[in-house]
Amino acid sequence: MSGADRWSFLKEFTAARIALGRTGNALPTANLLDFQMAHARARDAVHAVLDMDLLQRQIAEAAIGLPVAEVKSEAPTRHAYLQDPSRGRHLAADAELREAAGEHDVVFVIGDGLSATAVHENAVATLAATLKHLEGWTVAPLVVAHQARVALADEIGAHFHAALSVMLIGERPGLSASDSLGAYITFAPRPGRSNAERNCVSNIRPAGLKPELAGYKIAWLLKEARRLKLTGVKLKDDAPNALPGEGRAPMLGPS
């Protein structure tokens, strides 16, 4: 029995590249080409430009029902964004956000992050799935942010006097996934919040945590955060791993 045959049964449990076999002292051509394609997809996702027209169409088709604002971070270009992460954490000096009267329970921000591909494929579906579990909540205008890092939602949340912020952002692509979306939840968002004060729902994509279930988990965390008045390491994700009325979902692997 060859080495590939002995280990190949493990492939059903992971998307990692295992039991690839070999041809002489090299990988088989098909596996090498697959690796190169995955690498190219990851690079393309990092450099992809957020398509605002596409997002607007998706938002309209999903009947989100929120006004939409568009902003940019201090990073003027994609190159600057990748070279200096700190510039993606602050709004550009000329960024305009209209005041929305009153306090808000939550503000949602869609940011390109490190994979606009993930945003195009999963962000609006995840937002729609979340909102349907937040009946009665006061939701601020939806903000779409270019060249965004997670902390950009802190400044936006403070602007809208929101009790909570949710940043839906493209995660760093890996060689098994270039379309993975993350959701970062912060109680009392304001500049200076640390990552230890956030909760993250990650690997949101059809082959990982599906947007419908991700929306349920995000809403569950939001409700618990509002009840306990905190997020971060003290807020444990004890949400069921399945939608109400469904059986237990299969265990999710890493992105």
Secondary structure, DSSP 8 states (H G I E B T S, - for coil): --HHHHHGGGGGG-SS------BTTB--HHHHHHHHHHHHHHHHHHH----HHHHHHHHHHTT----EEEEEBS--SHHHHHH-GGGGGSB-TT------SS-EEEEEEEE-TT-HHHIIIIIHHHHHHHHTT-TT--B--EEEEES--TTHHHHHHHHTTEEEEEEEEE----SS-S--EEEEEEES--TT--GGGEEEEEEESTTSB-HHHHHHHHHHHHHHHHHHT--STTS-----SS-TTS---------
